[in-house]
Amino acid sequence: MNAFASFSELDLSTVTETKGVSILQPGTYDVRVANAEWQEMNNGNGHQVMVELEDVGGTGSIRHWINVHHKTSKMAQEIGQRQLKSLLQFGGHSSPDKPGDIATMRGLHVGVVVGMSKERRNPNTGQVMESRPEVKGYRMPASDSAPVPETGADALDDPLPDF
């Protein structure tokens, strides 16, 4: 690797540019969990799971920060835990009740619904934050590639009555 003394010496003629990142717009998509990380919330009020979701059709990606532990809002925690459970269940995770290692989320295929956020004010600056695309919920992927958990399949297999 060459050392550069200044920016003017930089030569990118043999480098291929990356494609621009496209944020998924409102709609429904089949996505793959490209990345999942356990993070402390910026304000220190708890923990969240950040998932990066990539459209399997190649149209873009979106990130979703899911609150799983919130020190000051029981409602935010409950909503986040329901969202995470939906992602795991619809994505065919082998153990959605006790997911274990966060690495087991990577590669899951799930359906996602993207909508627009509401305009809101930044509590620190008072500035109006424009609406933007955000994850509204999870569903079974249209391709139905997620395996059905065995316990759920047995519960649906009841005998038909004689007519």
Secondary structure, DSSP 8 states (H G I E B T S, - for coil): ----SSGGG---TT--------B--SEEEEEEEEEEEEEE-TTSSEEEEEEEEEETTSS-EEEEEEEEEESS-HHHHHHHHHHHHHHHHHTT-S-SSS--SGGGGTT-EEEEEEEE---EE-TTT--EE---EEEEEEE--TT--S---HHHHHHH-------
